[in-house]
């Protein structure tokens, strides 16, 4: 399998018995290699894999499958969200939001969508274009290639479609594969794993299967790699970060809510209203006013009443 990832066009020459170190190789290694150098292996939709350093391809394309030892992985499945649909003709950007442990956005995310992943609207089924979740699941693992005695570590990204589902025999999607190994008292760092494209599906899906247990020499390389900070770093950095992408995604400024216009109310002086006193109308009598009878005239009338009675 080491031939598949060799940088040489011919492997017919007798390989040296050990690594050759010269004054020039040491000088170049010191001047051109730094802690900022990042490596990864990328799965392509055409059924190939390619190795890259800082985003630039190195070596020959790997077709179909390759063997490796997984040396590190996070305990939980990660999440990643891009607001814009991928366009290969545009400059790559970092994701809007991501979470290494699938619980909350990372501090480096420039456009966090929610305080927690469980409450995020992008985590709801149907929020994506095809009816799935807009925020996708993914795994980022650290691995070493079989046959590479240098113990060079690469990042490998496992997309959502290659994570879940049931395996058949010893051929599994990744989460099922890890369970399969654990149930057989093994772990991903104790076996050589074949990573291959699933030939039975039309979309790009990967399957994982165990080849054999690692040798003692390989096991020593695994232990050494796990002490290397790179093995942990590759499980946490996004693909964009590993490829040295620096451009942040475009973030649409939130539309400010229109505030109601409050008109200033000018209070006018209140005029004192003096109630007009209207005299209550007097009730008119319906009878004609009779002349007032007083004094001697009254006595005469009484006398006349008496004569009428006689």
Protein Blocks (a to p, Z undefined) as FASTA:
>chain_A
ZZmmpcbfbfkbccdfbdcddfklmmmmmmmgcfkbccdddddfkopacddeehiaghjd
dehiacdddfbdcfbdcddddfbdcdfkbccdddfbdcfklpaccfklmbbfbfbfklpm
klpghjamnopafbdcddddddddehianopacdddddfklmgccdehjaccfklmmmmm
mmnopafklcccdddddfkbfbdcdddddfbdcdfklmmmmmmmmmpmklmmmmmpcfkl
mnopabdcddddddddddddddddddddddddddddddddddddfbdcddddehjllmmm
mmmmmmmmZZ
